[in-house]
Amino acid sequence: MNLCFLLWITMLNDPPALPPHDRRPMRIHPRVLAAYGSVFGLGMIVGAWVWTRLIHTGNRGAWFPATHWPVDIGIGSLGGAAFALIAWALFERVPALRRVGQLILNTLDMNALRVHHAVMFGLIAGIPEEILFRGALQPTLGWVITSLIFGALHGITPAYFAYATVAGGVLGWLTLWRDGLWAAVAAHVTIDTIMFLLLIQRWRRER
């Protein structure tokens, strides 16, 4: 959702009907994006808490169980890294996906973006999104519907909708398999962090 916020700003700021010399791209500083993302993230966590209280999901297990969490984090991190590298290969080769990366480059202040920002974005997006989607919504709406909602809310383009739906499905499956959110959160944070790091590398290479 936090990355989706950036993408929506990008689309509004990058009207395709205008020729390149008429565009006035707004460069968002990473600190500003982090601030907005933190507010949205807090809202998602509060929303997840309210949802579980209103829907009365019952005893569906803890979001962050105290047992086997180191193994879950390891599985999620390794799986997230593999997913991110495969996804990046697709983003580099599929024009519709590559445009999403270019939209971010056109909007974010890349001169100010550093490695610690990539990690921060991963945490700000990964933790609250997993609590809301996999922790609160999936137990009541089901794996498939939650994945589709996740994809739709990230669906800035049809190609990105498909990508986000698949990613949501993988994260949902991790949650079901490991019976908790540790693996899904670790995977989500790793995916977003690696994707931002690779985006920084791409920007520096193309300067």
BANULUM-351360 format. One record per residue: residue in three letters; residue number from 1; x, y, z of N, C-alpha, C in turn. Coordinates in nm, 3 decimals. Layout:
REM residues N
- ALA,NUM,X,Y,Z,X,Y,Z,X,Y,Z
...
REM end
This chain:
REM residues 207
- MET,1,0.082,-0.120,0.000,0.000,0.000,0.000,0.086,0.126,0.000
- ASN,2,0.195,0.123,0.071,0.281,0.241,0.076,0.350,0.262,-0.059
- LEU,3,0.397,0.153,-0.120,0.454,0.163,-0.254,0.345,0.203,-0.353
- CYS,4,0.224,0.150,-0.332,0.113,0.185,-0.419,0.084,0.335,-0.412
- PHE,5,0.097,0.393,-0.292,0.079,0.538,-0.276,0.175,0.613,-0.366
- LEU,6,0.302,0.571,-0.367,0.401,0.634,-0.454,0.365,0.618,-0.600
- LEU,7,0.317,0.500,-0.638,0.283,0.475,-0.778,0.164,0.561,-0.822
- TRP,8,0.064,0.575,-0.733,-0.050,0.659,-0.769,-0.008,0.803,-0.787
- ILE,9,0.078,0.853,-0.701,0.130,0.989,-0.717,0.203,1.001,-0.850
- THR,10,0.278,0.897,-0.883,0.354,0.898,-1.008,0.261,0.908,-1.128
- MET,11,0.155,0.826,-1.129,0.063,0.828,-1.241,-0.004,0.965,-1.256
- LEU,12,-0.043,1.024,-1.144,-0.104,1.157,-1.149,-0.005,1.263,-1.194
- ASN,13,0.122,1.238,-1.168,0.225,1.335,-1.197,0.290,1.313,-1.333
- ASP,14,0.251,1.204,-1.402,0.317,1.166,-1.526,0.213,1.144,-1.635
- PRO,15,0.135,1.246,-1.671,0.029,1.230,-1.769,0.084,1.194,-1.906
- PRO,16,0.047,1.079,-1.962,0.104,1.037,-2.088,0.067,1.124,-2.207
- ALA,17,-0.039,1.205,-2.194,-0.080,1.288,-2.307,0.013,1.405,-2.332
- LEU,18,0.091,1.442,-2.231,0.179,1.557,-2.247,0.313,1.516,-2.307
- PRO,19,0.368,1.596,-2.397,0.502,1.566,-2.447,0.604,1.582,-2.336
- PRO,20,0.720,1.514,-2.348,0.819,1.515,-2.240,0.862,1.654,-2.195
- HIS,21,0.878,1.750,-2.290,0.930,1.881,-2.251,0.827,1.964,-2.176
- ASP,22,0.696,1.920,-2.177,0.593,1.993,-2.105,0.568,1.939,-1.965
- ARG,23,0.631,1.829,-1.932,0.606,1.768,-1.802,0.687,1.839,-1.693
- ARG,24,0.628,1.842,-1.575,0.693,1.902,-1.459,0.696,1.799,-1.346
- PRO,25,0.784,1.702,-1.355,0.783,1.594,-1.255,0.812,1.645,-1.115
- MET,26,0.736,1.595,-1.021,0.755,1.628,-0.881,0.845,1.521,-0.819
- ARG,27,0.957,1.563,-0.765,1.049,1.469,-0.704,1.023,1.459,-0.555
- ILE,28,0.984,1.341,-0.510,0.952,1.321,-0.369,1.078,1.277,-0.296
- HIS,29,1.110,1.346,-0.188,1.226,1.308,-0.108,1.193,1.180,-0.032
- PRO,30,1.290,1.090,-0.017,1.264,0.964,0.056,1.208,0.985,0.196
- ARG,31,1.249,1.091,0.264,1.196,1.116,0.398,1.046,1.146,0.394
- VAL,32,1.004,1.217,0.290,0.861,1.247,0.276,0.782,1.120,0.250
- LEU,33,0.835,1.036,0.160,0.769,0.909,0.132,0.762,0.823,0.257
- ALA,34,0.869,0.821,0.334,0.871,0.743,0.458,0.768,0.794,0.557
- ALA,35,0.752,0.926,0.563,0.653,0.985,0.655,0.512,0.945,0.615
- TYR,36,0.480,0.960,0.486,0.348,0.919,0.438,0.328,0.769,0.460
- GLY,37,0.430,0.691,0.428,0.419,0.546,0.443,0.397,0.506,0.587
- SER,38,0.461,0.574,0.680,0.444,0.542,0.822,0.302,0.570,0.868
- VAL,39,0.245,0.682,0.820,0.107,0.716,0.856,0.011,0.611,0.800
- PHE,40,0.029,0.576,0.672,-0.056,0.474,0.612,-0.038,0.340,0.683
- GLY,41,0.087,0.308,0.717,0.114,0.182,0.785,0.045,0.173,0.919
- LEU,42,0.051,0.281,0.996,-0.017,0.284,1.124,-0.168,0.268,1.105
- GLY,43,-0.219,0.334,1.002,-0.362,0.320,0.973,-0.400,0.177,0.938
- MET,44,-0.314,0.107,0.864,-0.341,-0.032,0.829,-0.341,-0.123,0.952
- ILE,45,-0.247,-0.098,1.043,-0.242,-0.179,1.165,-0.366,-0.156,1.250
- VAL,46,-0.407,-0.030,1.264,-0.530,0.001,1.338,-0.650,-0.062,1.268
- GLY,47,-0.654,-0.054,1.134,-0.763,-0.114,1.059,-0.769,-0.265,1.078
- ALA,48,-0.652,-0.329,1.082,-0.648,-0.473,1.105,-0.702,-0.508,1.242
- TRP,49,-0.664,-0.430,1.342,-0.712,-0.454,1.479,-0.864,-0.437,1.486
- VAL,50,-0.916,-0.332,1.424,-1.061,-0.308,1.425,-1.132,-0.421,1.351
- TRP,51,-1.077,-0.461,1.237,-1.139,-0.569,1.157,-1.152,-0.696,1.239
- THR,52,-1.045,-0.736,1.306,-1.049,-0.860,1.384,-1.147,-0.851,1.500
- ARG,53,-1.166,-0.731,1.555,-1.261,-0.715,1.665,-1.405,-0.716,1.614
- LEU,54,-1.429,-0.657,1.497,-1.565,-0.649,1.445,-1.611,-0.781,1.384
- ILE,55,-1.520,-0.849,1.314,-1.559,-0.971,1.244,-1.560,-1.091,1.336
- HIS,56,-1.486,-1.082,1.446,-1.479,-1.193,1.542,-1.428,-1.320,1.474
- THR,57,-1.304,-1.315,1.433,-1.246,-1.429,1.361,-1.225,-1.549,1.451
- GLY,58,-1.233,-1.531,1.583,-1.214,-1.644,1.673,-1.067,-1.676,1.690
- ASN,59,-1.039,-1.792,1.741,-0.900,-1.832,1.767,-0.839,-1.891,1.641
- ARG,60,-0.782,-1.806,1.556,-0.722,-1.850,1.432,-0.570,-1.861,1.443
- GLY,61,-0.517,-1.852,1.564,-0.372,-1.856,1.580,-0.314,-1.716,1.592
- ALA,62,-0.197,-1.708,1.651,-0.132,-1.579,1.672,-0.071,-1.528,1.542
- TRP,63,-0.071,-1.396,1.525,-0.005,-1.338,1.409,0.145,-1.364,1.414
- PHE,64,0.203,-1.348,1.530,0.347,-1.367,1.546,0.373,-1.468,1.658
- PRO,65,0.360,-1.597,1.627,0.379,-1.700,1.731,0.521,-1.699,1.786
- ALA,66,0.531,-1.735,1.913,0.661,-1.732,1.981,0.749,-1.850,1.943
- THR,67,0.692,-1.952,1.882,0.769,-2.071,1.844,0.811,-2.064,1.697
- HIS,68,0.920,-2.126,1.665,0.978,-2.142,1.530,0.989,-2.013,1.449
- TRP,69,0.990,-1.897,1.515,1.000,-1.772,1.439,1.136,-1.752,1.372
- PRO,70,1.250,-1.797,1.431,1.376,-1.779,1.356,1.377,-1.856,1.224
- VAL,71,1.320,-1.976,1.225,1.312,-2.055,1.102,1.220,-1.985,1.001
- ASP,72,1.109,-1.934,1.048,1.015,-1.865,0.959,1.078,-1.742,0.895
- ILE,73,1.153,-1.666,0.975,1.219,-1.548,0.920,1.322,-1.587,0.816
- GLY,74,1.395,-1.695,0.842,1.494,-1.742,0.746,1.428,-1.788,0.617
- ILE,75,1.319,-1.866,0.629,1.247,-1.912,0.510,1.193,-1.793,0.431
- GLY,76,1.132,-1.700,0.502,1.075,-1.583,0.434,1.179,-1.498,0.365
- SER,77,1.293,-1.478,0.431,1.399,-1.395,0.373,1.457,-1.459,0.247
- LEU,78,1.484,-1.590,0.254,1.539,-1.659,0.137,1.437,-1.665,0.024
- GLY,79,1.313,-1.697,0.058,1.208,-1.700,-0.044,1.183,-1.563,-0.104
- GLY,80,1.184,-1.460,-0.020,1.164,-1.324,-0.070,1.276,-1.280,-0.163
- ALA,81,1.399,-1.318,-0.129,1.512,-1.282,-0.215,1.500,-1.349,-0.351
- ALA,82,1.464,-1.478,-0.352,1.447,-1.549,-0.479,1.334,-1.487,-0.561
- PHE,83,1.222,-1.456,-0.495,1.109,-1.395,-0.565,1.148,-1.259,-0.622
- ALA,84,1.221,-1.179,-0.545,1.259,-1.045,-0.590,1.349,-1.052,-0.713
- LEU,85,1.443,-1.146,-0.715,1.534,-1.157,-0.829,1.459,-1.203,-0.954
- ILE,86,1.365,-1.296,-0.937,1.283,-1.338,-1.051,1.196,-1.223,-1.100
- ALA,87,1.135,-1.152,-1.004,1.049,-1.039,-1.041,1.128,-0.930,-1.111
- TRP,88,1.250,-0.903,-1.063,1.331,-0.799,-1.126,1.366,-0.837,-1.270
- ALA,89,1.394,-0.965,-1.293,1.422,-1.010,-1.430,1.302,-0.983,-1.521
- LEU,90,1.182,-1.005,-1.468,1.061,-0.976,-1.546,1.044,-0.825,-1.566
- PHE,91,1.071,-0.748,-1.461,1.058,-0.602,-1.471,1.155,-0.545,-1.574
- GLU,92,1.268,-0.609,-1.591,1.366,-0.563,-1.688,1.332,-0.602,-1.831
- ARG,93,1.253,-0.708,-1.846,1.226,-0.763,-1.980,1.086,-0.737,-2.031
- VAL,94,0.990,-0.718,-1.942,0.851,-0.694,-1.984,0.826,-0.544,-1.984
- PRO,95,0.800,-0.485,-2.101,0.785,-0.339,-2.109,0.680,-0.282,-2.013
- ALA,96,0.566,-0.351,-1.998,0.461,-0.299,-1.912,0.506,-0.293,-1.766
- LEU,97,0.590,-0.387,-1.725,0.642,-0.385,-1.588,0.759,-0.288,-1.575
- ARG,98,0.840,-0.280,-1.679,0.952,-0.187,-1.675,0.904,-0.043,-1.660
- ARG,99,0.788,-0.013,-1.716,0.732,0.122,-1.705,0.703,0.157,-1.559
- VAL,100,0.662,0.058,-1.481,0.634,0.085,-1.340,0.760,0.133,-1.269
- GLY,101,0.872,0.063,-1.296,0.999,0.107,-1.239,1.037,0.246,-1.285
- GLN,102,1.011,0.275,-1.413,1.045,0.407,-1.465,0.959,0.515,-1.402
- LEU,103,0.834,0.482,-1.372,0.746,0.579,-1.306,0.802,0.618,-1.169
- ILE,104,0.854,0.519,-1.098,0.914,0.548,-0.967,1.037,0.636,-0.984
- LEU,105,1.120,0.602,-1.082,1.240,0.682,-1.107,1.204,0.826,-1.142
- ASN,106,1.091,0.844,-1.211,1.049,0.978,-1.254,0.994,1.062,-1.139
- THR,107,0.957,0.997,-1.029,0.891,1.067,-0.920,0.977,1.080,-0.795
- LEU,108,1.050,0.976,-0.763,1.129,0.976,-0.640,1.259,1.053,-0.661
- ASP,109,1.301,1.125,-0.559,1.428,1.198,-0.564,1.542,1.096,-0.550
- MET,110,1.587,1.045,-0.662,1.687,0.939,-0.660,1.822,0.987,-0.609
- ASN,111,1.850,1.115,-0.624,1.977,1.168,-0.573,1.985,1.156,-0.421
- ALA,112,1.869,1.158,-0.355,1.867,1.150,-0.209,1.846,1.008,-0.158
- LEU,113,1.812,0.916,-0.248,1.780,0.780,-0.206,1.907,0.703,-0.171
- ARG,114,1.908,0.642,-0.052,2.022,0.566,-0.004,1.978,0.425,0.034
- VAL,115,2.076,0.341,0.066,2.048,0.203,0.100,1.955,0.194,0.221
- HIS,116,1.979,0.278,0.321,1.895,0.269,0.441,1.751,0.308,0.412
- HIS,117,1.728,0.389,0.308,1.591,0.421,0.269,1.522,0.296,0.213
- ALA,118,1.596,0.219,0.133,1.540,0.096,0.076,1.496,0.001,0.186
- VAL,119,1.581,-0.016,0.288,1.546,-0.102,0.400,1.426,-0.046,0.475
- MET,120,1.424,0.085,0.495,1.314,0.149,0.566,1.183,0.132,0.490
- PHE,121,1.185,0.149,0.358,1.065,0.130,0.278,1.014,-0.013,0.288
- GLY,122,1.108,-0.108,0.288,1.070,-0.247,0.301,0.997,-0.274,0.432
- LEU,123,1.048,-0.219,0.540,0.986,-0.238,0.671,0.852,-0.167,0.680
- ILE,124,0.847,-0.044,0.630,0.724,0.036,0.639,0.611,-0.028,0.558
- ALA,125,0.646,-0.090,0.446,0.544,-0.156,0.364,0.515,-0.297,0.412
- GLY,126,0.619,-0.373,0.439,0.602,-0.516,0.466,0.528,-0.548,0.593
- ILE,127,0.559,-0.481,0.702,0.498,-0.516,0.831,0.348,-0.483,0.836
- PRO,128,0.307,-0.358,0.811,0.163,-0.328,0.821,0.079,-0.396,0.713
- GLU,129,0.132,-0.410,0.592,0.054,-0.475,0.487,0.026,-0.621,0.521
- GLU,130,0.125,-0.691,0.576,0.102,-0.831,0.611,0.007,-0.844,0.729
- ILE,131,0.017,-0.753,0.824,-0.077,-0.756,0.937,-0.220,-0.736,0.888
- LEU,132,-0.240,-0.642,0.795,-0.374,-0.615,0.745,-0.424,-0.726,0.653
- PHE,133,-0.347,-0.756,0.548,-0.397,-0.848,0.446,-0.392,-0.994,0.490
- ARG,134,-0.276,-1.041,0.529,-0.264,-1.182,0.567,-0.309,-1.207,0.711
- GLY,135,-0.290,-1.109,0.801,-0.327,-1.131,0.939,-0.476,-1.114,0.966
- ALA,136,-0.534,-1.006,0.909,-0.674,-0.973,0.939,-0.771,-1.020,0.830
- LEU,137,-0.741,-0.989,0.703,-0.837,-1.016,0.596,-0.838,-1.162,0.552
- GLN,138,-0.722,-1.222,0.536,-0.717,-1.358,0.481,-0.794,-1.461,0.564
- PRO,139,-0.787,-1.457,0.697,-0.863,-1.557,0.773,-1.015,-1.550,0.753
- THR,140,-1.068,-1.434,0.713,-1.212,-1.421,0.694,-1.253,-1.421,0.547
- LEU,141,-1.172,-1.363,0.460,-1.207,-1.356,0.318,-1.151,-1.471,0.236
- GLY,142,-1.049,-1.536,0.289,-0.987,-1.647,0.216,-0.863,-1.603,0.139
- TRP,143,-0.783,-1.701,0.102,-0.655,-1.677,0.036,-0.672,-1.611,-0.100
- VAL,144,-0.761,-1.664,-0.184,-0.775,-1.615,-0.321,-0.829,-1.473,-0.323
- ILE,145,-0.938,-1.449,-0.251,-0.999,-1.316,-0.253,-0.904,-1.212,-0.196
- THR,146,-0.835,-1.246,-0.088,-0.739,-1.151,-0.029,-0.628,-1.119,-0.127
- SER,147,-0.579,-1.220,-0.199,-0.473,-1.196,-0.298,-0.522,-1.104,-0.410
- LEU,148,-0.647,-1.123,-0.453,-0.703,-1.038,-0.558,-0.721,-0.894,-0.509
- ILE,149,-0.766,-0.879,-0.384,-0.780,-0.744,-0.328,-0.643,-0.678,-0.317
- PHE,150,-0.545,-0.754,-0.273,-0.409,-0.703,-0.262,-0.359,-0.657,-0.399
- GLY,151,-0.383,-0.738,-0.501,-0.342,-0.701,-0.636,-0.416,-0.579,-0.687
- ALA,152,-0.548,-0.572,-0.660,-0.627,-0.459,-0.709,-0.582,-0.328,-0.647
- LEU,153,-0.550,-0.330,-0.517,-0.508,-0.207,-0.451,-0.368,-0.164,-0.491
- HIS,154,-0.291,-0.254,-0.550,-0.160,-0.220,-0.603,-0.164,-0.204,-0.756
- GLY,155,-0.283,-0.223,-0.814,-0.293,-0.235,-0.959,-0.288,-0.104,-1.032
- ILE,156,-0.175,-0.037,-1.029,-0.159,0.088,-1.099,-0.162,0.068,-1.250
- THR,157,-0.125,-0.050,-1.294,-0.136,-0.092,-1.434,-0.185,-0.237,-1.433
- PRO,158,-0.243,-0.286,-1.545,-0.285,-0.427,-1.549,-0.170,-0.523,-1.521
- ALA,159,-0.052,-0.493,-1.575,0.063,-0.581,-1.552,0.102,-0.583,-1.405
- TYR,160,0.097,-0.466,-1.340,0.134,-0.462,-1.199,0.027,-0.526,-1.113
- PHE,161,-0.098,-0.520,-1.156,-0.206,-0.591,-1.086,-0.176,-0.741,-1.086
- ALA,162,-0.138,-0.794,-1.202,-0.106,-0.937,-1.211,0.013,-0.972,-1.121
- TYR,163,0.116,-0.889,-1.126,0.235,-0.913,-1.043,0.200,-0.910,-0.895
- ALA,164,0.125,-0.806,-0.851,0.092,-0.792,-0.710,-0.001,-0.903,-0.663
- THR,165,-0.090,-0.950,-0.751,-0.178,-1.061,-0.714,-0.099,-1.188,-0.691
- VAL,166,-0.004,-1.216,-0.780,0.082,-1.333,-0.762,0.163,-1.320,-0.634
- ALA,167,0.221,-1.201,-0.611,0.298,-1.179,-0.489,0.210,-1.198,-0.365
- GLY,168,0.088,-1.145,-0.370,-0.004,-1.163,-0.259,-0.038,-1.309,-0.235
- GLY,169,-0.051,-1.384,-0.345,-0.077,-1.527,-0.332,0.038,-1.601,-0.266
- VAL,170,0.160,-1.566,-0.305,0.277,-1.628,-0.244,0.286,-1.595,-0.096
- LEU,171,0.264,-1.470,-0.061,0.269,-1.428,0.079,0.157,-1.494,0.160
- GLY,172,0.041,-1.508,0.098,-0.070,-1.575,0.165,-0.040,-1.722,0.188
- TRP,173,0.022,-1.786,0.090,0.058,-1.926,0.105,0.162,-1.945,0.215
- LEU,174,0.258,-1.854,0.222,0.357,-1.860,0.330,0.290,-1.850,0.467
- THR,175,0.190,-1.763,0.476,0.118,-1.747,0.602,0.046,-1.875,0.642
- LEU,176,-0.018,-1.938,0.544,-0.089,-2.063,0.572,0.009,-2.175,0.608
- TRP,177,0.118,-2.183,0.534,0.216,-2.290,0.555,0.282,-2.279,0.692
- ARG,178,0.324,-2.159,0.727,0.398,-2.141,0.851,0.308,-2.105,0.970
- ASP,179,0.179,-2.092,0.947,0.082,-2.067,1.053,0.119,-1.943,1.135
- GLY,180,0.143,-1.834,1.066,0.180,-1.709,1.130,0.235,-1.612,1.026
- LEU,181,0.268,-1.491,1.070,0.308,-1.386,0.977,0.459,-1.366,0.966
- TRP,182,0.538,-1.434,1.049,0.683,-1.410,1.046,0.741,-1.429,0.906
- ALA,183,0.709,-1.541,0.841,0.767,-1.570,0.710,0.719,-1.472,0.604
- ALA,184,0.588,-1.442,0.607,0.533,-1.349,0.508,0.591,-1.209,0.524
- VAL,185,0.603,-1.163,0.648,0.661,-1.031,0.673,0.806,-1.028,0.626
- ALA,186,0.883,-1.130,0.661,1.024,-1.134,0.620,1.036,-1.134,0.468
- ALA,187,0.950,-1.212,0.401,0.953,-1.217,0.255,0.916,-1.082,0.195
- HIS,188,0.811,-1.021,0.246,0.764,-0.892,0.193,0.870,-0.785,0.211
- VAL,189,0.928,-0.776,0.330,1.032,-0.677,0.355,1.151,-0.701,0.263
- THR,190,1.190,-0.827,0.247,1.305,-0.860,0.162,1.277,-0.825,0.017
- ILE,191,1.159,-0.857,-0.031,1.124,-0.827,-0.171,1.131,-0.678,-0.198
- ASP,192,1.064,-0.599,-0.114,1.061,-0.455,-0.137,1.201,-0.393,-0.124
- THR,193,1.277,-0.439,-0.026,1.412,-0.385,-0.006,1.500,-0.414,-0.126
- ILE,194,1.500,-0.538,-0.171,1.584,-0.575,-0.285,1.539,-0.501,-0.411
- MET,195,1.409,-0.489,-0.433,1.361,-0.418,-0.552,1.405,-0.273,-0.552
- PHE,196,1.401,-0.208,-0.437,1.448,-0.069,-0.430,1.599,-0.061,-0.450
- LEU,197,1.673,-0.156,-0.394,1.819,-0.156,-0.413,1.854,-0.175,-0.560
- LEU,198,1.784,-0.264,-0.627,1.809,-0.286,-0.769,1.767,-0.164,-0.851
- LEU,199,1.663,-0.095,-0.806,1.620,0.027,-0.875,1.726,0.136,-0.862
- ILE,200,1.786,0.146,-0.743,1.896,0.241,-0.724,2.011,0.207,-0.818
- GLN,201,2.045,0.079,-0.827,2.154,0.036,-0.914,2.124,0.068,-1.060
- ARG,202,1.998,0.044,-1.100,1.959,0.074,-1.239,1.970,0.223,-1.267
- TRP,203,1.925,0.306,-1.172,1.930,0.452,-1.192,2.074,0.499,-1.205
- ARG,204,2.162,0.447,-1.120,2.301,0.487,-1.127,2.366,0.440,-1.258
- ARG,205,2.325,0.327,-1.305,2.381,0.275,-1.431,2.336,0.356,-1.552
- GLU,206,2.213,0.409,-1.546,2.157,0.480,-1.661,2.178,0.630,-1.658
- ARG,207,2.241,0.682,-1.553,2.264,0.826,-1.543,2.351,0.876,-1.657
REM end
